[in-house]
Amino acid sequence: MRLLAALRQPVLAFGLLLGLAISGVLAIPWFGGSPAEPPQIPPVAKVEKRAPAPAREEPERQNSGEATPAVTPAEQPLQIALLVPAETPVYRPDPDLAGGSLASERSTPVIRAGVASSLPEIRALGPEHVGATTSAAPTLYWFLSGASSVPVEIKLTSERATGPLLDLRVEPPVGAGLHALRLERRGVDLEPGVTYRWFVALVPDPAHRDADLASGAAVRRSLATDALTEQLAAAAPAERAHVLAAAGYWYDAFDTLTRWIQEDPAAERLREHRAALLEQVGLAGVAGLLSAPVAPSKSAADP
């Protein structure tokens, strides 16, 4: 009864109900359910430390600073073989390009009795005098009349250097035919106005170098004049070798024809034109041997 009387008084009722709730006697339901539970705080997720992603590698850029080839990519050798002039190129030596003189510089092998007499013929291909090139790193060609079972040594010297700029040894067997020495691949650059001499030699006995069978030639880099540059720009691609030969650049004219022949070995007219350049500098014997449609040999000197 006292409880009922107390409930009729609002202040006493509120105090009584609060006391019962605190003491746990009276359970106050939440929305008709069980007593409320304290909200659950989700555990903090463990953050895993990851290594930074590796930097993305960019593709290596190719260096475009290459020497200008004798044949540009736009030139099609098979078409050039059909469009090349019918008349052979005419080489006109220029004393100014040779350093002021057309004196003989080329050396030929001296065949001695003994081992050397059984060796094939070897020739450095170039004019009798100092030959001219416009290229800082020209391709020099040499010839073997037959396969060699002895090493071939190749040297390049400069009138301004005491030692050789290039000293190579091609181990046997060395194939017969035309061989190329590409100075660009060897990291050799020719200075304008400097005479260089280069030699190829068969070495039958390293202990007795007087038995070598050697041949040599000379080359000089002479920059193209404005007139020649204009001529080359105006000429058709198939006339390039003719323009170079007429301007006095034998090495460049020979290289141009040889590169075309490598692409089309059966082009008879191209081989005739190249043979004419050899004959005009006193290498008729080599010209006759190179008349057959055979691509240049690939040696250790031109890997």
C-alpha positions in Angstrom: 0.0 0.0 0.0 2.8 2.4 0.8 4.3 1.6 -2.6 1.1 2.5 -4.3 0.8 5.7 -2.3 4.3 6.7 -3.1 3.7 6.1 -6.9 0.8 8.6 -6.7 3.3 11.3 -5.9 5.4 12.1 -9.0 8.6 13.2 -7.3 8.6 10.2 -4.9 7.7 7.9 -7.8 10.6 9.1 -9.9 13.0 8.7 -7.1 11.7 5.3 -6.2 11.9 4.0 -9.8 15.4 5.4 -10.2 16.6 3.7 -7.1 15.1 0.4 -8.1 16.8 0.6 -11.6 20.2 1.4 -10.1 19.9 -1.5 -7.6 19.0 -3.9 -10.3 15.6 -4.8 -8.9 13.8 -3.2 -11.8 14.9 -4.0 -15.4 14.0 -1.4 -17.9 13.5 -3.0 -21.3 14.7 -1.3 -24.4 12.2 -1.7 -27.2 10.8 -4.8 -25.6 14.1 -6.6 -25.6 16.7 -7.6 -23.1 18.7 -5.0 -21.2 20.8 -2.9 -23.5 24.4 -3.9 -23.9 27.2 -1.4 -24.4 28.0 -0.9 -28.1 30.8 -3.0 -29.3 33.7 -1.1 -30.7 35.3 -3.0 -33.5 39.0 -3.7 -33.0 41.4 -1.5 -34.9 42.6 -3.3 -38.0 46.3 -4.0 -38.0 47.9 -2.0 -40.8 50.5 -4.0 -42.6 53.5 -2.1 -43.7 54.3 -2.7 -47.4 57.5 -2.0 -49.2 57.2 0.8 -51.8 56.4 -0.3 -55.3 59.6 -0.4 -57.5 60.0 2.4 -59.9 58.9 1.6 -63.4 61.7 1.3 -65.8 61.4 3.3 -69.0 62.7 1.6 -72.2 66.1 2.7 -73.1 66.2 5.3 -75.8 68.3 4.5 -78.8 71.0 7.0 -79.8 70.2 8.4 -83.2 73.6 9.9 -83.7 74.8 7.4 -86.2 77.1 7.9 -89.2 75.2 8.4 -92.4 75.1 5.1 -94.3 76.2 4.9 -98.0 72.7 3.7 -98.8 69.7 5.4 -97.2 66.8 3.2 -96.0 64.6 4.7 -98.7 66.8 3.3 -101.4 65.8 -0.1 -102.8 68.9 -1.9 -104.1 66.8 -4.0 -106.5 65.4 -0.8 -108.1 68.8 0.8 -108.1 70.2 -2.1 -110.1 67.7 -1.4 -112.8 68.1 2.4 -112.7 71.8 2.7 -112.4 73.4 4.5 -115.4 74.6 2.2 -118.2 78.0 3.8 -118.4 80.5 2.9 -115.7 81.5 5.5 -113.1 84.7 7.4 -113.8 87.1 8.0 -111.0 88.8 11.5 -111.2 91.6 11.8 -108.6 91.9 15.2 -107.0 95.3 16.1 -105.5 93.7 18.5 -103.0 91.7 15.6 -101.5 94.9 13.5 -101.3 96.8 16.1 -99.3 98.3 17.9 -102.3 100.0 15.0 -104.0 99.0 11.9 -106.0 102.3 10.1 -105.2 102.2 6.4 -104.8 101.2 5.2 -101.4 99.8 1.7 -101.9 102.0 -1.3 -101.1 101.8 -4.7 -102.7 102.9 -8.0 -101.2 106.4 -9.3 -102.0 106.2 -13.1 -102.5 109.3 -14.8 -101.3 110.3 -18.4 -101.7 109.1 -20.8 -99.0 105.9 -20.7 -97.0 104.7 -17.4 -98.4 104.7 -18.7 -101.9 101.9 -21.1 -101.0 99.7 -18.4 -99.5 96.8 -16.8 -101.3 97.0 -13.3 -102.6 96.0 -10.5 -100.3 95.2 -7.0 -101.3 94.2 -3.8 -99.5 91.7 -2.2 -101.9 92.3 1.5 -102.5 93.8 3.9 -105.0 97.6 3.9 -105.7 97.7 7.4 -104.1 96.0 8.6 -100.9 92.3 7.9 -101.4 89.6 10.2 -100.2 86.5 9.7 -98.1 83.8 12.0 -96.8 83.0 9.6 -93.9 84.5 9.9 -90.4 84.3 6.1 -90.1 84.5 4.6 -93.6 84.4 0.9 -94.5 87.7 -0.4 -95.9 87.8 -3.5 -98.0 90.4 -6.1 -98.5 90.6 -9.2 -100.7 91.8 -12.8 -100.4 92.2 -14.8 -103.6 91.8 -18.0 -101.6 91.1 -19.4 -98.2 93.9 -18.8 -95.7 95.1 -21.3 -93.1 97.3 -18.6 -91.4 96.2 -15.6 -89.4 95.5 -12.2 -91.0 96.6 -9.0 -89.2 95.0 -5.6 -89.8 96.5 -2.3 -88.7 95.5 1.3 -89.0 98.0 4.0 -88.4 97.9 7.8 -88.5 100.6 10.3 -89.4 99.9 12.0 -86.1 100.1 9.0 -83.9 103.2 6.9 -82.9 101.4 3.6 -82.4 98.6 1.9 -84.4 95.0 3.1 -83.9 93.7 -0.3 -84.7 95.5 -3.7 -84.4 93.4 -6.7 -85.2 94.1 -10.4 -85.7 91.8 -12.7 -87.7 92.4 -16.3 -86.7 92.2 -19.0 -89.4 90.6 -20.3 -91.3 89.9 -17.0 -93.2 87.6 -17.3 -96.1 88.4 -16.3 -99.7 86.8 -13.2 -101.3 86.0 -9.7 -100.2 86.2 -8.7 -96.6 85.0 -5.5 -94.9 86.6 -3.6 -92.1 83.9 -1.2 -90.7 85.7 1.4 -88.7 82.3 2.6 -87.2 82.0 -0.8 -85.4 85.6 -0.4 -84.1 85.0 3.0 -82.6 87.6 4.7 -84.9 86.9 8.2 -86.3 89.1 9.8 -88.9 90.1 13.4 -88.5 89.6 15.7 -91.5 92.9 16.5 -93.3 94.9 13.7 -91.7 96.4 10.8 -93.8 95.9 7.3 -92.5 97.6 4.2 -93.7 96.1 0.7 -93.2 97.6 -2.7 -93.8 96.5 -6.3 -94.1 99.0 -9.1 -93.8 99.1 -12.9 -93.8 101.3 -14.1 -91.0 102.6 -17.6 -91.7 105.3 -17.4 -88.9 104.8 -15.0 -86.0 108.4 -15.6 -85.0 109.7 -14.4 -88.3 107.7 -11.4 -89.5 109.8 -10.9 -92.5 107.9 -13.8 -94.0 104.6 -11.8 -93.8 102.7 -11.2 -97.0 101.4 -7.7 -96.6 99.4 -5.1 -98.6 98.6 -1.5 -97.7 96.8 1.6 -98.8 96.2 5.1 -97.6 93.0 7.0 -96.8 92.3 10.7 -96.0 89.0 12.2 -94.8 88.1 15.3 -96.8 84.8 17.0 -96.0 82.4 17.3 -98.9 82.2 20.7 -100.5 78.9 22.6 -100.8 79.0 21.9 -104.5 79.3 18.1 -103.9 76.5 18.2 -101.3 74.2 19.9 -103.8 75.1 17.4 -106.5 74.3 14.5 -104.2 71.0 16.0 -103.2 70.0 16.7 -106.8 71.2 13.3 -108.2 69.0 10.2 -108.2 70.0 7.6 -105.7 71.2 5.3 -108.5 73.7 7.9 -109.6 75.3 8.3 -106.2 78.4 6.2 -106.9 79.0 8.0 -110.2 78.8 11.4 -108.5 81.2 10.4 -105.7 83.7 8.8 -108.1 83.7 11.9 -110.4 84.3 14.1 -107.3 87.4 12.1 -106.3 86.0 10.0 -103.5 87.0 6.5 -104.5 86.4 4.8 -101.1 82.9 6.1 -100.9 82.0 5.2 -104.5 83.3 1.7 -104.0 81.5 1.2 -100.7 78.2 2.4 -102.2 78.4 -0.1 -105.0 79.5 -2.9 -102.7 76.6 -2.3 -100.3 74.1 -2.4 -103.3 75.7 -5.7 -104.5 75.3 -7.2 -101.0 71.6 -6.7 -101.4 71.5 -7.9 -105.0 74.5 -10.2 -105.7 73.1 -11.1 -109.1 73.1 -7.5 -110.4 75.6 -7.8 -113.2 75.6 -4.1 -114.0 76.5 -3.2 -110.4 79.4 -5.7 -110.4 80.6 -4.2 -113.7 80.6 -0.7 -112.3 82.5 -1.8 -109.2 85.1 -3.7 -111.4 85.6 -0.5 -113.4 86.5 1.4 -110.2 89.1 -1.3 -109.3 90.6 -1.3 -112.8 90.9 2.5 -112.8 93.2 2.3 -109.8 95.4 -0.6 -111.0 93.6 -3.5 -109.4 92.4 -5.3 -112.6 93.3 -8.7 -111.2 91.1 -8.3 -108.2 88.3 -6.9 -110.5 88.4 -10.0 -112.6 88.1 -12.3 -109.5 85.2 -10.2 -108.1 83.2 -10.5 -111.3 81.4 -13.6 -110.1 78.2 -12.9 -108.2 79.5 -13.8 -104.7 78.6 -11.8 -101.6 81.5 -10.4 -99.5 83.0 -12.8 -97.0 82.3 -12.2 -93.3 85.4 -12.4 -91.2 86.3 -11.8 -87.6 87.3 -8.3 -88.6 83.7 -7.6 -89.6 81.6 -9.6 -87.1 
